[in-house]
Amino acid sequence: MFDDLDIFAAVVEQSSLNRASRQLNLSQPALSRKISKLEERLGVSLFNRYGKRLELTEVGRLAYAYALEQRQQRFKFLEAISKFKQGEPLSVALGASLTTIQTTLPPLVSAYMEKYPAAELKLITGKTHEIVTSVREGVCEIGLIASATAESGLRCFPLFEDQLRLVIAGHHPLALLPRLEMEHLAGLPMILFSKGTWYRRMTDDLFRRSGVQPDIRMEIDSFEAIIRLLPTIKAAALLPGSYLRPELLSGGGLASLHIKELERTQRTTCLIYRDTGDLSAAARSLVRVTEEVFHEGKPAAL
Protein backbone atom coordinates (compact mmCIF):
# COMPACT_ATOMS: atom_id res chain seq x y z
CA MET A 1 0.00 0.00 0.00
CA PHE A 2 2.93 2.38 0.66
CA ASP A 3 3.98 2.31 -3.00
CA ASP A 4 0.38 3.09 -3.95
CA LEU A 5 0.42 6.04 -1.53
CA ASP A 6 3.52 7.40 -3.30
CA ILE A 7 1.70 7.09 -6.61
CA PHE A 8 -1.36 8.78 -5.13
CA ALA A 9 0.82 11.63 -3.81
CA ALA A 10 2.36 12.09 -7.26
CA VAL A 11 -1.11 12.47 -8.80
CA VAL A 12 -2.02 15.08 -6.17
CA GLU A 13 1.18 17.01 -6.74
CA GLN A 14 0.87 16.94 -10.54
CA SER A 15 -2.86 17.76 -10.39
CA SER A 16 -3.28 15.52 -13.43
CA LEU A 17 -3.33 11.81 -14.20
CA ASN A 18 -1.68 12.55 -17.53
CA ARG A 19 1.26 14.48 -16.06
CA ALA A 20 1.63 12.00 -13.17
CA SER A 21 1.68 9.05 -15.58
CA ARG A 22 4.57 10.64 -17.48
CA GLN A 23 6.46 11.34 -14.26
CA LEU A 24 5.95 7.79 -12.99
CA ASN A 25 6.57 6.19 -16.38
CA LEU A 26 3.19 4.46 -16.24
CA SER A 27 0.41 4.39 -18.79
CA GLN A 28 -2.58 6.48 -17.81
CA PRO A 29 -4.93 3.45 -17.68
CA ALA A 30 -2.47 1.61 -15.40
CA LEU A 31 -2.23 4.66 -13.15
CA SER A 32 -6.01 4.98 -12.99
CA ARG A 33 -6.28 1.32 -12.01
CA LYS A 34 -3.76 1.78 -9.18
CA ILE A 35 -5.68 4.76 -7.78
CA SER A 36 -8.96 2.88 -8.04
CA LYS A 37 -7.41 -0.15 -6.35
CA LEU A 38 -6.12 2.03 -3.50
CA GLU A 39 -9.58 3.57 -3.03
CA GLU A 40 -11.13 0.11 -3.04
CA ARG A 41 -8.65 -1.10 -0.45
CA LEU A 42 -9.28 1.89 1.81
CA GLY A 43 -13.03 1.81 1.19
CA VAL A 44 -13.22 5.54 0.46
CA SER A 45 -13.04 7.92 -2.48
CA LEU A 46 -9.86 9.96 -2.54
CA PHE A 47 -10.86 12.21 -5.42
CA ASN A 48 -13.97 13.89 -6.69
CA ARG A 49 -13.80 13.56 -10.49
CA TYR A 50 -15.10 16.34 -12.73
CA GLY A 51 -14.24 15.15 -16.20
CA LYS A 52 -10.45 15.29 -16.41
CA ARG A 53 -10.23 17.48 -13.33
CA LEU A 54 -9.48 15.82 -9.98
CA GLU A 55 -10.28 17.33 -6.61
CA LEU A 56 -9.26 15.79 -3.29
CA THR A 57 -12.04 14.69 -0.99
CA GLU A 58 -11.77 15.39 2.74
CA VAL A 59 -10.39 11.91 3.38
CA GLY A 60 -8.17 12.37 0.32
CA ARG A 61 -6.53 15.33 2.06
CA LEU A 62 -5.91 13.15 5.12
CA ALA A 63 -4.46 10.44 2.91
CA TYR A 64 -2.14 12.93 1.20
CA ALA A 65 -0.89 14.26 4.56
CA TYR A 66 -0.22 10.66 5.66
CA ALA A 67 1.58 9.91 2.38
CA LEU A 68 3.88 12.91 2.92
CA GLU A 69 4.58 11.80 6.48
CA GLN A 70 5.46 8.29 5.29
CA ARG A 71 7.71 9.73 2.59
CA GLN A 72 9.56 11.83 5.16
CA GLN A 73 9.95 8.93 7.59
CA ARG A 74 11.23 6.67 4.83
CA PHE A 75 13.76 9.33 3.81
CA LYS A 76 15.00 9.64 7.42
CA PHE A 77 15.23 5.86 7.73
CA LEU A 78 17.23 5.47 4.51
CA GLU A 79 19.47 8.39 5.50
CA ALA A 80 20.12 6.76 8.89
CA ILE A 81 20.94 3.42 7.24
CA SER A 82 23.35 5.18 4.88
CA LYS A 83 25.11 6.93 7.77
CA PHE A 84 25.27 3.66 9.71
CA LYS A 85 26.96 1.96 6.75
CA GLN A 86 29.47 4.82 6.68
CA GLY A 87 30.26 4.28 10.35
CA GLU A 88 28.52 7.41 11.67
CA PRO A 89 26.70 7.24 15.03
CA LEU A 90 22.91 7.20 15.05
CA SER A 91 21.48 7.61 18.54
CA VAL A 92 22.75 7.29 22.10
CA ALA A 93 21.08 7.71 25.48
CA LEU A 94 23.21 9.74 27.88
CA GLY A 95 22.46 9.94 31.58
CA ALA A 96 23.70 13.02 33.41
CA SER A 97 23.50 13.91 37.08
CA LEU A 98 22.11 17.32 37.99
CA THR A 99 25.58 18.69 38.66
CA THR A 100 27.12 17.57 35.38
CA ILE A 101 24.22 19.06 33.40
CA GLN A 102 25.39 22.49 34.46
CA THR A 103 29.16 21.97 34.38
CA THR A 104 30.29 19.07 32.19
CA LEU A 105 27.47 18.61 29.71
CA PRO A 106 27.45 21.92 27.73
CA PRO A 107 30.98 21.66 26.26
CA LEU A 108 30.55 17.92 25.67
CA VAL A 109 27.28 18.27 23.75
CA SER A 110 28.72 21.15 21.73
CA ALA A 111 31.79 19.11 20.72
CA TYR A 112 29.77 15.97 19.96
CA MET A 113 27.15 17.69 17.81
CA GLU A 114 29.84 19.64 15.95
CA LYS A 115 31.56 16.38 15.04
CA TYR A 116 28.37 14.37 14.43
CA PRO A 117 25.62 16.88 13.50
CA ALA A 118 23.20 14.15 12.35
CA ALA A 119 23.47 12.10 15.55
CA GLU A 120 20.62 12.00 18.04
CA LEU A 121 21.53 12.51 21.69
CA LYS A 122 18.85 11.47 24.17
CA LEU A 123 19.42 13.01 27.59
CA ILE A 124 18.18 11.42 30.80
CA THR A 125 18.71 13.39 34.01
CA GLY A 126 18.65 12.46 37.65
CA LYS A 127 20.65 12.31 40.85
CA THR A 128 24.00 10.52 40.79
CA HIS A 129 22.69 7.23 42.22
CA GLU A 130 19.79 7.30 39.73
CA ILE A 131 22.17 7.70 36.78
CA VAL A 132 24.33 4.84 38.07
CA THR A 133 21.23 2.64 38.22
CA SER A 134 20.10 3.73 34.74
CA VAL A 135 23.46 2.78 33.23
CA ARG A 136 23.63 -0.51 35.11
CA GLU A 137 20.13 -1.46 33.92
CA GLY A 138 20.77 -0.40 30.32
CA VAL A 139 18.38 2.57 30.28
CA CYS A 140 21.39 4.74 29.38
CA GLU A 141 24.49 3.52 27.59
CA ILE A 142 26.69 6.29 28.97
CA GLY A 143 26.56 8.22 32.23
CA LEU A 144 28.20 11.38 33.54
CA ILE A 145 28.35 11.62 37.31
CA ALA A 146 29.97 14.09 39.70
CA SER A 147 31.73 11.47 41.84
CA ALA A 148 33.51 8.17 41.30
CA THR A 149 31.65 4.88 41.77
CA ALA A 150 32.84 1.33 42.42
CA GLU A 151 29.53 -0.15 41.25
CA SER A 152 29.93 -3.77 40.12
CA GLY A 153 29.55 -4.29 36.38
CA LEU A 154 30.40 -0.69 35.46
CA ARG A 155 33.52 0.96 34.16
CA CYS A 156 34.21 4.31 35.77
CA PHE A 157 36.66 6.54 33.93
CA PRO A 158 37.82 9.77 35.65
CA LEU A 159 37.57 12.97 33.63
CA PHE A 160 38.71 15.75 35.97
CA GLU A 161 39.03 16.75 39.61
CA ASP A 162 36.87 19.46 41.11
CA GLN A 163 36.18 21.05 44.47
CA LEU A 164 33.91 23.67 46.00
CA ARG A 165 34.79 27.35 46.22
CA LEU A 166 33.14 30.17 48.10
CA VAL A 167 31.33 32.54 45.74
CA ILE A 168 30.44 35.99 47.02
CA ALA A 169 30.04 39.57 45.78
CA GLY A 170 33.39 41.06 44.83
CA HIS A 171 32.87 44.01 47.20
CA HIS A 172 31.93 41.82 50.20
CA PRO A 173 34.23 42.30 53.25
CA LEU A 174 35.24 38.61 53.11
CA ALA A 175 36.64 39.15 49.60
CA LEU A 176 39.17 41.56 51.08
CA LEU A 177 40.62 39.15 53.67
CA PRO A 178 44.03 37.62 52.89
CA ARG A 179 42.98 34.23 54.26
CA LEU A 180 39.57 32.64 54.77
CA GLU A 181 38.61 29.83 57.11
CA MET A 182 35.37 27.93 57.65
CA GLU A 183 34.72 29.97 60.81
CA HIS A 184 34.09 32.97 58.57
CA LEU A 185 30.97 31.22 57.23
CA ALA A 186 29.27 31.03 60.64
CA GLY A 187 26.03 33.02 60.42
CA LEU A 188 26.83 34.04 56.84
CA PRO A 189 23.71 34.36 54.62
CA MET A 190 24.01 31.55 52.06
CA ILE A 191 22.19 29.85 49.21
CA LEU A 192 22.64 26.09 49.29
CA PHE A 193 21.79 23.29 46.91
CA SER A 194 18.50 21.49 47.61
CA LYS A 195 18.33 18.75 50.25
CA GLY A 196 18.81 15.19 49.05
CA THR A 197 21.33 16.09 46.37
CA TRP A 198 24.93 14.89 46.47
CA TYR A 199 26.26 18.45 46.75
CA ARG A 200 23.95 19.26 49.66
CA ARG A 201 24.99 16.15 51.56
CA MET A 202 28.64 17.10 51.01
CA THR A 203 28.20 20.70 52.20
CA ASP A 204 26.12 19.66 55.21
CA ASP A 205 28.83 17.20 56.19
CA LEU A 206 31.46 19.93 55.74
CA PHE A 207 29.57 22.35 58.00
CA ARG A 208 29.00 19.65 60.61
CA ARG A 209 32.67 18.64 60.76
CA SER A 210 33.73 22.28 60.94
CA GLY A 211 31.20 23.13 63.64
CA VAL A 212 29.81 25.93 61.46
CA GLN A 213 26.15 26.92 61.04
CA PRO A 214 25.51 29.33 58.15
CA ASP A 215 22.34 31.39 57.75
CA ILE A 216 20.58 29.43 54.99
CA ARG A 217 18.41 31.86 53.02
CA MET A 218 17.48 29.68 50.01
CA GLU A 219 17.77 26.12 48.70
CA ILE A 220 17.92 25.81 44.89
CA ASP A 221 18.78 23.08 42.35
CA SER A 222 20.19 25.39 39.70
CA PHE A 223 23.73 26.77 39.72
CA GLU A 224 22.64 29.47 37.28
CA ALA A 225 19.82 30.60 39.55
CA ILE A 226 22.19 30.70 42.52
CA ILE A 227 24.68 32.86 40.60
CA ARG A 228 21.94 35.26 39.56
CA LEU A 229 20.52 35.57 43.08
CA LEU A 230 23.76 36.05 45.02
CA PRO A 231 24.09 39.82 44.37
CA THR A 232 20.35 40.36 44.82
CA ILE A 233 20.02 38.89 48.31
CA LYS A 234 23.63 39.66 49.32
CA ALA A 235 24.41 36.04 50.08
CA ALA A 236 27.25 33.58 49.48
CA ALA A 237 27.32 30.07 48.02
CA LEU A 238 29.58 27.05 47.71
CA LEU A 239 29.82 26.06 44.05
CA PRO A 240 32.09 23.73 42.04
CA GLY A 241 35.15 25.39 40.55
CA SER A 242 34.47 23.77 37.17
CA TYR A 243 31.31 25.86 36.83
CA LEU A 244 32.88 29.18 37.77
CA ARG A 245 34.08 30.47 34.44
CA PRO A 246 35.79 33.89 34.57
CA GLU A 247 33.17 35.54 32.35
CA LEU A 248 30.39 34.19 34.59
CA LEU A 249 31.95 35.70 37.69
CA SER A 250 32.88 39.05 36.14
CA GLY A 251 29.43 39.41 34.59
CA GLY A 252 27.81 39.14 38.02
CA GLY A 253 30.45 41.12 39.90
CA LEU A 254 31.32 37.99 41.90
CA ALA A 255 34.51 36.59 43.38
CA SER A 256 35.56 32.94 43.72
CA LEU A 257 37.48 32.42 46.98
CA HIS A 258 39.60 29.55 48.25
CA ILE A 259 39.20 28.10 51.73
CA LYS A 260 41.69 25.44 52.82
CA GLU A 261 38.98 23.24 54.34
CA LEU A 262 37.12 23.14 51.01
CA GLU A 263 39.87 20.93 49.65
CA ARG A 264 38.06 18.14 51.51
CA THR A 265 35.22 18.49 48.99
CA GLN A 266 37.38 17.42 46.06
CA ARG A 267 35.59 14.90 43.88
CA THR A 268 36.11 13.35 40.48
CA THR A 269 33.67 13.82 37.61
CA CYS A 270 33.49 10.47 35.83
CA LEU A 271 32.26 8.78 32.70
CA ILE A 272 30.56 5.43 33.33
CA TYR A 273 29.28 2.60 31.11
CA ARG A 274 28.58 -1.09 31.43
CA ASP A 275 31.54 -3.45 31.49
CA THR A 276 30.06 -5.77 28.85
CA GLY A 277 31.90 -4.67 25.73
CA ASP A 278 28.68 -4.16 23.76
CA LEU A 279 28.55 -0.37 23.41
CA SER A 280 26.83 0.83 20.26
CA ALA A 281 28.80 2.75 17.62
CA ALA A 282 27.10 5.96 18.80
CA ALA A 283 28.08 5.33 22.42
CA ARG A 284 31.68 4.57 21.46
CA SER A 285 31.78 7.83 19.50
CA LEU A 286 30.47 9.73 22.52
CA VAL A 287 33.12 8.17 24.75
CA ARG A 288 35.85 9.23 22.33
CA VAL A 289 34.56 12.81 22.13
CA THR A 290 34.31 12.96 25.93
CA GLU A 291 37.94 11.91 26.15
CA GLU A 292 38.97 14.54 23.62
CA VAL A 293 37.15 17.29 25.53
CA PHE A 294 38.09 16.40 29.11
CA HIS A 295 41.05 14.08 29.11
CA GLU A 296 43.32 15.43 26.41
CA GLY A 297 42.83 12.43 24.19
CA LYS A 298 43.87 9.72 26.64
CA PRO A 299 41.61 6.81 25.61
CA ALA A 300 39.17 5.04 27.87
CA ALA A 301 39.17 1.26 27.59
CA LEU A 302 36.17 0.42 25.39
Steps between C-alpha positions, in 0.01 A plus 500: 500500500793738566605493134140578405504795742810636323318469169194669648718785632654546155153538346409761763820693443469493120127582515458276196495129423665574167794693647537252789505205259789659310689570822449145627562340161162327514222493245201709598265197513746316728524805725122532516473134598752546783308798640172312474655197669629718785154654547345154499748379759437799726125492438481873427518738206818704494400725212189668373517467120370778276586381153879514479522719808575334835420651837602346832222390730527570873638152564722546194664796674562282806645229279732749329625633836567140610680425172730800554570389856588149381725644230685710757539210743628274224753766398624531861523122531700461178724792599565337839582166335741676264676675789516173694669330204751786493579446867326813632318483836121496502357541849627468856333542838713703740425520870624808683480589867361841591847637567654388172210649302617843606877448492613210281218454252498831302853474353457126441173535308644788298807296399298186424238672285769695314672174409181299439225751407258227385527295820215490749591551865232396748557654842376341821553697821494407864700485820835321494369171643210507251738540205716214629190280515387609152836405349517171688150405381564606140261797496801717410810378321720777638487693826664816631515524877662747739676238714678170446314171547619145565169352383540138387462448126585860408812665370569835661745723316616823672475820298614778734532600864284771650431659836273762653588868522335782688319737264411845628460858376835649405448795737406281800730548805601131486640554149753741648645259759841347422395161637159341551404219734176310554435704816437800276188325366330481841176699478580602142188532278530219244318330215545124508415220262171320570483226764548144380752590232860380510633856528269581791604189690865595445456860619292396801771254598763773455311742726443230761867399515606864518247585770361780282134599458436741211183706460324304224283743303407282199529144369515469119586227246641731235854638502391770256218613727737510797749716308226740396358531852824548694533877435126554545467353849861577601578138576784254440507149354726198469524401134727267299806666351432338162184709466657832594620629167671842513238665278222365724656651810593835345155536345338473843764698688587187700819360648605135534692448826712213627460355848749234609229280652314490167775279364319221686216535248716393207321248282552345160256547213482165322377331187330165563372217278430131532796264506352268236684610188178551303487879465328620185697692236330821618598437862860424404510826304369690802765344723773606258371858480475515880863395522603763247318775691594411858796268500727635230451200278604229745274209397256323726500122472200416280 
